[in-house]
Amino acid sequence: MQKLGLTQSLQQKLSPQQIQFIKLLQIPTAELEQRVEEELEDNPTLEEGKEEPEEVVEEEFDDAEPNDELDVEDYLRDDDFSGYKMQGDGDNEDREMPIAMHNTLTEQLMNQLGYLKLDDRQYAIGQQLIGSIEGDGYIRRDIEAIINDLAFSQNIETDVDEIEEILRKIQTFDPPGIAARDLQECLLLQLERRADDQNVDVIVSKLIIEQCFEEFTKKHYSKILKKLDLEDEEYIKDAIDLIRKLNPKPGGSSSGLVRTQYLIPDFILENNNGELELALNSRNAPELKISRSYSEMLKAYDKSDKTDKKLKDTVSFVKQKLDSAKWFIDAIKQRQHTLLHTMRAILDYQYEYFLEGDESKLRPMILKDIADIIKMDISTVSRVANSKAIQTDFGIFPLKYFFSEGIATESGEDVSSREVKNELKIIIENEDKKKPLSDDKLEKLLKGKGYNIARRTVAKYREQLNIPVARLRKEL
């Protein structure tokens, strides 16, 4: 039997202006220009240029006051608005800095496909396979799924044998290793390019990948020797070195085909004789204004025949666009204010570091520290820190670089976890690679240097530095 009951909940709704600001705040400089261009194209009442003092459009707005600044705190705690889910939340908050993509991999593969003597049917299958290749160069989509795709989208009935035959042709394309289904196949494809090379290292390398791949990934060299019936590690040392030089991601940046990463600073910091001067990147401060011609159109409407339905609809459309333009200009200004306010707080907090760029001067700092200073919500600081960068005299850094937890030393002082990670990295770089240090030994060495740190924390920092466990760091 169903039960009826009343529940009371407090739900905060976001206005379109508030959503506008959130979305603008979290995008980096590289994307802002494009976003402004899109708005200029979409809204004819918005123009580039400085606002003119005599412009008076605000009185025509029903819902927006000209000098009302958006209250960030009113909405950054709740990102639900009439079913709208903010794209900047969750995993996207931790996205990397903007990557300017010049994707030529698919184009180059399609060019190579054109050199094969394929009929229209085979070409369509090859095109489908190339379209299934992911950014790192692998095809992870199941062959059966590709067969279904061809049947539904192109009315092509095929089977595994035919798909495999065309796939093998694509796997001969450049870059070597392209269109593999897994790492083992990728490495073998690259070694097969050296089939004419009867060098012992090439032959042993293929045997290792074909017969001892699991042992190779776990660096169980003694098991490899036993499985291949070899007596000494010297027999496989050069072969393993050769495998390590192969490209595990043929579609990635190492192939020189796909991506180039540019870190565009949102802030510029200059040290002028000991005085730190902070400024926004000029690309963060576009000059926008309301179109005078459209605002004057509204004034003319006051003197016109208000019974004209066509004119009334036109004016209604113009008012909507003027509101939208005003909201966008206000959101851009609020974005600039919030960015500078947040960055100045970070600058003050890490002042000693920014004077010289000495990493040891970095203080432990978390999002809450800055949120408390600027009297804003932690999510505001997170949106700024996760997608912005600053140019200094000693390099360009993402703002996330300056945030770290604190670690207590024997003297009772707090040091930045970044300092501990740096020390950990130095220790591992200088270890004996034939007998790499375990996490327990690393913990003892760090404690010997005055850092009170647990073994599980050592493991966490090691993983954050992308350093594998001791067994996988072993070299012959």
Helices and strands as residue ranges (DSSP letters): H 16-26, H 29-42, E 46-48, G 58-60, G 72-74, E 80-81, E 84-85, G 90-94, E 99-101, H 105-114, H 120-131, H 143-154, H 160-170, H 183-192, H 200-211, H 213-217, H 221-227, H 234-244, G 253-255, E 259-261, E 267-272, E 275-280, G 282-284, E 288-290, H 292-302, H 309-349, H 351-356, G 359-361, H 367-374, H 378-385, E 389-392, E 395-398, G 399-402, E 406-408, E 414-416, H 417-429, H 439-448, H 455-464, H 470-473
